[in-house]
């Protein structure tokens, strides 16, 4: 075997090793990114659970509708209305993360898709009131809930 052949074989082996390292690196990076996305989704959902979902579970849908309808009838009612809008805005912010792919919609569905759908239906009076002034209000929340409906096979 001459030196040129040995050099060619060494170059091929080196290239194969480099390609293997590149593939391994890409796979590892993808796994890490997926794991980070799942962790970020869980953390964000836990925060949403603590700051929004747990607060809204005890409020009756009729009470929300009444507060929206009478939002200008005194300071306490206005504060309640603004509180509901703040909670819905937090859902909107979470939904932006879901819809942009920062958070995993499938994991969100597993963690509490049914609860988010129920919450969306519950706060529709707040959303409808906001859309009377801005027809794009809470569209990200609506888009996320529509995706959850599809994942759950709900029309």
TORFI-560466 format. One record per residue: residue in three letters; residue number from 1; x, y, z of N, C-alpha, C in turn. Coordinates in nm, 3 decimals, padded with zeros to 5 digits. Layout:
! residues N
REC   residuo   num       n.X       n.Y       n.Z      ca.X      ca.Y      ca.Z       c.X       c.Y       c.Z
REC       Ala   NUM         X         Y         Z         X         Y         Z         X         Y         Z
...
//
This chain:
! residues 155
REC   residuo   num       n.X       n.Y       n.Z      ca.X      ca.Y      ca.Z       c.X       c.Y       c.Z
REC       Unk     1    00.084   -00.117    00.000    00.000    00.000    00.000    00.089    00.124    00.000
REC       Unk     2    00.063    00.214   -00.091    00.148    00.333   -00.099    00.097    00.443   -00.004
REC       Unk     3    00.176    00.545    00.011    00.144    00.652    00.108    00.018    00.729    00.069
REC       Unk     4   -00.007    00.744   -00.060   -00.128    00.815   -00.103   -00.255    00.740   -00.062
REC       Unk     5   -00.250    00.610   -00.072   -00.364    00.528   -00.033   -00.387    00.537    00.117
REC       Unk     6   -00.280    00.533    00.193   -00.290    00.543    00.338   -00.347    00.679    00.377
REC       Unk     7   -00.303    00.783    00.313   -00.352    00.919    00.340   -00.500    00.929    00.304
REC       Unk     8   -00.541    00.871    00.193   -00.681    00.874    00.151   -00.769    00.800    00.250
REC       Unk     9   -00.722    00.685    00.294   -00.799    00.606    00.393   -00.810    00.684    00.525
REC       Unk    10   -00.701    00.745    00.567   -00.701    00.824    00.691   -00.798    00.942    00.678
REC       Unk    11   -00.800    01.004    00.560   -00.892    01.117    00.538   -01.036    01.071    00.543
REC       Unk    12   -01.067    00.956    00.484   -01.202    00.901    00.487   -01.245    00.866    00.631
REC       Unk    13   -01.154    00.803    00.706   -01.184    00.768    00.845   -01.208    00.896    00.926
REC       Unk    14   -01.124    00.996    00.905   -01.140    01.124    00.976   -01.274    01.189    00.941
REC       Unk    15   -01.309    01.186    00.814   -01.437    01.244    00.771   -01.555    01.169    00.832
REC       Unk    16   -01.546    01.036    00.838   -01.652    00.956    00.897   -01.666    00.986    01.046
REC       Unk    17   -01.554    01.000    01.115   -01.557    01.033    01.258   -01.617    01.172    01.278
REC       Unk    18   -01.578    01.266    01.195   -01.631    01.402    01.205   -01.781    01.403    01.178
REC       Unk    19   -01.825    01.329    01.078   -01.968    01.320    01.047   -02.044    01.257    01.163
REC       Unk    20   -01.990    01.154    01.221   -02.052    01.090    01.337   -02.063    01.187    01.454
REC       Unk    21   -01.959    01.263    01.479   -01.961    01.361    01.587   -02.066    01.470    01.560
REC       Unk    22   -02.077    01.512    01.434   -02.176    01.613    01.397   -02.317    01.560    01.419
REC       Unk    23   -02.344    01.439    01.377   -02.477    01.378    01.396   -02.507    01.365    01.544
REC       Unk    24   -02.411    01.316    01.620   -02.430    01.301    01.764   -02.459    01.437    01.829
REC       Unk    25   -02.385    01.537    01.790   -02.405    01.671    01.844   -02.545    01.724    01.810
REC       Unk    26   -02.588    01.705    01.687   -02.720    01.752    01.644   -02.831    01.680    01.721
REC       Unk    27   -02.817    01.551    01.737   -02.918    01.473    01.810   -02.922    01.517    01.957
REC       Unk    28   -02.807    01.535    02.017   -02.800    01.578    02.156   -02.861    01.717    02.173
REC       Unk    29   -02.830    01.806    02.079   -02.885    01.942    02.085   -03.036    01.939    02.072
REC       Unk    30   -03.089    01.857    01.984   -03.233    01.847    01.964   -03.302    01.791    02.089
REC       Unk    31   -03.242    01.689    02.147   -03.298    01.631    02.271   -03.298    01.734    02.383
REC       Unk    32   -03.192    01.808    02.395   -03.183    01.911    02.499   -03.287    02.019    02.476
REC       Unk    33   -03.303    02.062    02.351   -03.403    02.163    02.319   -03.544    02.113    02.350
REC       Unk    34   -03.573    01.988    02.315   -03.705    01.930    02.345   -03.728    01.922    02.495
REC       Unk    35   -03.626    01.882    02.567   -03.638    01.872    02.713   -03.659    02.009    02.776
REC       Unk    36   -03.586    02.108    02.728   -03.603    02.246    02.777   -03.742    02.298    02.746
REC       Unk    37   -03.793    02.268    02.626   -03.927    02.312    02.588   -04.032    02.249    02.679
REC       Unk    38   -04.016    02.122    02.710   -04.109    02.054    02.801   -04.102    02.115    02.940
REC       Unk    39   -03.981    02.137    02.990   -03.966    02.198    03.123   -04.025    02.338    03.126
REC       Unk    40   -04.001    02.416    03.021   -04.056    02.552    03.014   -04.209    02.548    03.010
REC       Unk    41   -04.264    02.450    02.937   -04.409    02.436    02.929   -04.467    02.403    03.066
REC       Unk    42   -04.405    02.308    03.134   -04.454    02.270    03.267   -04.446    02.387    03.364
REC       Unk    43   -04.335    02.458    03.364   -04.319    02.573    03.454   -04.419    02.683    03.423
REC       Unk    44   -04.439    02.713    03.296   -04.534    02.818    03.259   -04.676    02.776    03.292
REC       Unk    45   -04.709    02.649    03.269   -04.844    02.603    03.301   -04.866    02.605    03.453
REC       Unk    46   -04.766    02.565    03.530   -04.780    02.570    03.676   -04.804    02.713    03.724
REC       Unk    47   -04.735    02.807    03.664   -04.755    02.948    03.698   -04.896    02.993    03.660
REC       Unk    48   -04.942    02.954    03.542   -05.078    02.987    03.499   -05.179    02.923    03.594
REC       Unk    49   -05.153    02.800    03.633   -05.242    02.729    03.727   -05.253    02.808    03.857
REC       Unk    50   -05.137    02.847    03.913   -05.136    02.919    04.041   -05.197    03.058    04.031
REC       Unk    51   -05.167    03.130    03.922   -05.206    03.271    03.912   -05.341    03.296    03.845
REC       Unk    52   -05.393    03.196    03.774   -05.518    03.219    03.701   -05.619    03.107    03.724
REC       Unk    53   -05.581    02.987    03.684   -05.680    02.878    03.682   -05.739    02.851    03.819
REC       Unk    54   -05.655    02.845    03.922   -05.706    02.819    04.057   -05.796    02.932    04.106
REC       Unk    55   -05.770    03.054    04.065   -05.853    03.168    04.106   -05.988    03.169    04.035
REC       Unk    56   -05.989    03.122    03.911   -06.111    03.129    03.831   -06.206    03.011    03.857
REC       Unk    57   -06.155    02.902    03.912   -06.235    02.781    03.925   -06.357    02.803    04.015
REC       Unk    58   -06.345    02.887    04.116   -06.455    02.906    04.211   -06.553    03.015    04.169
REC       Unk    59   -06.527    03.083    04.060   -06.614    03.191    04.015   -06.716    03.136    03.916
REC       Unk    60   -06.840    03.162    03.942   -06.947    03.113    03.854   -06.952    03.195    03.726
REC       Unk    61   -06.984    03.127    03.616   -06.993    03.193    03.486   -07.095    03.306    03.490
REC       Unk    62   -07.207    03.285    03.558   -07.310    03.389    03.568   -07.258    03.511    03.643
REC       Unk    63   -07.172    03.489    03.742   -07.114    03.601    03.815   -07.024    03.684    03.725
REC       Unk    64   -06.947    03.617    03.640   -06.861    03.689    03.546   -06.945    03.771    03.451
REC       Unk    65   -07.049    03.711    03.396   -07.138    03.783    03.303   -07.201    03.903    03.372
REC       Unk    66   -07.244    03.888    03.497   -07.307    03.999    03.571   -07.208    04.111    03.596
REC       Unk    67   -07.084    04.077    03.630   -06.981    04.178    03.654   -06.953    04.256    03.524
REC       Unk    68   -06.943    04.185    03.413   -06.917    04.251    03.285   -07.033    04.343    03.250
REC       Unk    69   -07.153    04.296    03.268   -07.272    04.374    03.234   -07.285    04.500    03.320
REC       Unk    70   -07.241    04.490    03.443   -07.256    04.602    03.537   -07.122    04.664    03.576
REC       Unk    71   -07.025    04.656    03.487   -06.889    04.698    03.520   -06.876    04.844    03.561
REC       Unk    72   -06.972    04.926    03.525   -06.965    05.069    03.560   -07.045    05.103    03.684
REC       Unk    73   -07.094    05.002    03.755   -07.179    05.024    03.873   -07.098    05.022    04.003
REC       Unk    74   -07.007    05.110    04.015   -06.934    05.123    04.140   -06.792    05.069    04.134
REC       Unk    75   -06.716    05.109    04.233   -06.574    05.079    04.239   -06.550    04.929    04.255
REC       Unk    76   -06.622    04.863    04.344   -06.600    04.719    04.368   -06.626    04.637    04.243
REC       Unk    77   -06.733    04.669    04.171   -06.766    04.595    04.049   -06.660    04.621    03.942
REC       Unk    78   -06.617    04.744    03.930   -06.513    04.779    03.832   -06.382    04.707    03.866
REC       Unk    79   -06.349    04.699    03.993   -06.227    04.628    04.034   -06.237    04.480    03.999
REC       Unk    80   -06.354    04.421    04.021   -06.373    04.280    03.987   -06.359    04.260    03.836
REC       Unk    81   -06.419    04.349    03.759   -06.410    04.341    03.613   -06.265    04.351    03.567
REC       Unk    82   -06.193    04.448    03.621   -06.052    04.465    03.584   -05.969    04.344    03.628
REC       Unk    83   -06.005    04.285    03.740   -05.937    04.164    03.785   -05.957    04.049    03.687
REC       Unk    84   -06.079    04.034    03.637   -06.106    03.929    03.537   -06.028    03.955    03.409
REC       Unk    85   -06.024    04.080    03.367   -05.948    04.113    03.245   -05.800    04.083    03.262
REC       Unk    86   -05.747    04.107    03.380   -05.607    04.076    03.408   -05.582    03.926    03.398
REC       Unk    87   -05.673    03.847    03.452   -05.658    03.702    03.446   -05.666    03.651    03.302
REC       Unk    88   -05.758    03.708    03.225   -05.770    03.668    03.084   -05.645    03.712    03.007
REC       Unk    89   -05.591    03.827    03.041   -05.468    03.874    02.975   -05.351    03.778    03.003
REC       Unk    90   -05.346    03.722    03.122   -05.241    03.624    03.153   -05.258    03.497    03.069
REC       Unk    91   -05.382    03.460    03.046   -05.408    03.345    02.956   -05.362    03.379    02.814
REC       Unk    92   -05.387    03.502    02.773   -05.345    03.546    02.639   -05.193    03.538    02.627
REC       Unk    93   -05.122    03.582    02.729   -04.975    03.578    02.725   -04.924    03.435    02.718
REC       Unk    94   -04.984    03.347    02.796   -04.947    03.206    02.791   -04.975    03.149    02.651
REC       Unk    95   -05.089    03.185    02.594   -05.128    03.135    02.462   -05.030    03.181    02.354
REC       Unk    96   -04.975    03.300    02.367   -04.874    03.346    02.271   -04.756    03.250    02.271
REC       Unk    97   -04.714    03.208    02.389   -04.604    03.111    02.399   -04.639    02.978    02.335
REC       Unk    98   -04.763    02.933    02.356   -04.807    02.807    02.297   -04.813    02.820    02.144
REC       Unk    99   -04.878    02.924    02.097   -04.900    02.940    01.953   -04.772    02.967    01.875
REC       Unk   100   -04.672    03.022    01.941   -04.544    03.048    01.874   -04.449    02.929    01.882
REC       Unk   101   -04.490    02.825    01.955   -04.407    02.706    01.964   -04.308    02.706    02.079
REC       Unk   102   -04.308    02.812    02.159   -04.220    02.815    02.275   -04.263    02.706    02.374
REC       Unk   103   -04.393    02.690    02.389   -04.449    02.585    02.474   -04.512    02.477    02.387
REC       Unk   104   -04.516    02.357    02.437   -04.564    02.240    02.365   -04.715    02.224    02.383
REC       Unk   105   -04.792    02.242    02.277   -04.938    02.234    02.282   -04.986    02.096    02.326
REC       Unk   106   -04.916    01.992    02.286   -04.956    01.856    02.327   -04.940    01.838    02.477
REC       Unk   107   -04.833    01.890    02.532   -04.812    01.881    02.676   -04.913    01.969    02.749
REC       Unk   108   -04.942    02.087    02.697   -05.044    02.174    02.755   -05.178    02.100    02.758
REC       Unk   109   -05.209    02.032    02.649   -05.333    01.955    02.643   -05.336    01.849    02.753
REC       Unk   110   -05.225    01.779    02.771   -05.217    01.676    02.874   -05.225    01.736    03.015
REC       Unk   111   -05.162    01.850    03.035   -05.159    01.912    03.167   -05.294    01.970    03.207
REC       Unk   112   -05.367    02.025    03.111   -05.494    02.088    03.149   -05.571    02.146    03.033
REC       Unk   113   -05.569    02.078    02.920   -05.643    02.128    02.804   -05.791    02.143    02.832
REC       Unk   114   -05.849    02.045    02.898   -05.993    02.050    02.930   -06.023    02.171    03.018
REC       Unk   115   -05.936    02.197    03.114   -05.956    02.310    03.204   -05.944    02.444    03.130
REC       Unk   116   -05.849    02.453    03.037   -05.833    02.577    02.960   -05.953    02.601    02.869
REC       Unk   117   -06.006    02.494    02.810   -06.126    02.508    02.726   -06.242    02.558    02.811
REC       Unk   118   -06.260    02.496    02.927   -06.368    02.536    03.018   -06.350    02.681    03.061
REC       Unk   119   -06.228    02.720    03.095   -06.201    02.857    03.136   -06.233    02.955    03.024
REC       Unk   120   -06.194    02.921    02.903   -06.222    03.008    02.789   -06.373    03.032    02.775
REC       Unk   121   -06.449    02.925    02.783   -06.596    02.937    02.773   -06.651    03.022    02.888
REC       Unk   122   -06.593    03.007    03.003   -06.638    03.078    03.122   -06.614    03.229    03.111
REC       Unk   123   -06.502    03.268    03.050   -06.466    03.410    03.043   -06.507    03.475    02.911
REC       Unk   124   -06.586    03.406    02.832   -06.631    03.466    02.705   -06.697    03.603    02.722
REC       Unk   125   -06.773    03.628    02.829   -06.828    03.764    02.844   -06.720    03.872    02.852
REC       Unk   126   -06.609    03.841    02.917   -06.498    03.937    02.926   -06.436    03.956    02.788
REC       Unk   127   -06.417    03.848    02.717   -06.358    03.852    02.583   -06.448    03.928    02.487
REC       Unk   128   -06.577    03.897    02.491   -06.673    03.966    02.402   -06.676    04.115    02.430
REC       Unk   129   -06.671    04.152    02.556   -06.671    04.294    02.593   -06.546    04.364    02.539
REC       Unk   130   -06.431    04.299    02.551   -06.307    04.358    02.500   -06.310    04.369    02.348
REC       Unk   131   -06.372    04.269    02.283   -06.379    04.270    02.137   -06.477    04.373    02.083
REC       Unk   132   -06.562    04.426    02.167   -06.650    04.534    02.124   -06.568    04.658    02.088
REC       Unk   133   -06.448    04.667    02.147   -06.360    04.781    02.122   -06.240    04.745    02.035
REC       Unk   134   -06.203    04.617    02.038   -06.087    04.570    01.962   -06.114    04.427    01.919
REC       Unk   135   -06.147    04.409    01.793   -06.187    04.275    01.747   -06.073    04.173    01.747
REC       Unk   136   -05.952    04.216    01.777   -05.840    04.123    01.785   -05.807    04.082    01.929
REC       Unk   137   -05.884    04.135    02.025   -05.856    04.108    02.166   -05.863    03.958    02.195
REC       Unk   138   -05.762    03.910    02.260   -05.755    03.771    02.308   -05.763    03.668    02.195
REC       Unk   139   -05.717    03.703    02.077   -05.719    03.609    01.964   -05.620    03.493    01.983
REC       Unk   140   -05.511    03.518    02.051   -05.415    03.411    02.076   -05.474    03.306    02.170
REC       Unk   141   -05.547    03.352    02.271   -05.616    03.261    02.362   -05.717    03.177    02.284
REC       Unk   142   -05.793    03.243    02.198   -05.891    03.172    02.115   -05.822    03.070    02.023
REC       Unk   143   -05.712    03.110    01.963   -05.638    03.020    01.873   -05.587    02.897    01.948
REC       Unk   144   -05.536    02.917    02.069   -05.488    02.805    02.148   -05.603    02.711    02.184
REC       Unk   145   -05.715    02.767    02.224   -05.830    02.685    02.261   -05.882    02.608    02.140
REC       Unk   146   -05.882    02.670    02.024   -05.922    02.601    01.901   -05.830    02.482    01.874
REC       Unk   147   -05.701    02.500    01.896   -05.606    02.388    01.879   -05.632    02.278    01.982
REC       Unk   148   -05.668    02.317    02.104   -05.700    02.218    02.207   -05.827    02.141    02.171
REC       Unk   149   -05.925    02.211    02.116   -06.046    02.143    02.068   -06.008    02.035    01.967
REC       Unk   150   -05.924    02.072    01.872   -05.884    01.977    01.767   -05.809    01.858    01.826
REC       Unk   151   -05.718    01.884    01.918   -05.644    01.774    01.980   -05.736    01.680    02.057
REC       Unk   152   -05.845    01.733    02.107   -05.938    01.652    02.185   -06.052    01.597    02.099
REC       Unk   153   -06.050    01.630    01.970   -06.155    01.578    01.881   -06.290    01.643    01.904
REC       Unk   154   -06.290    01.767    01.953   -06.413    01.840    01.979   -06.438    01.936    01.864
REC       Unk   155   -06.558    01.936    01.815   -06.593    02.028    01.704   -06.633    02.163    01.757
//
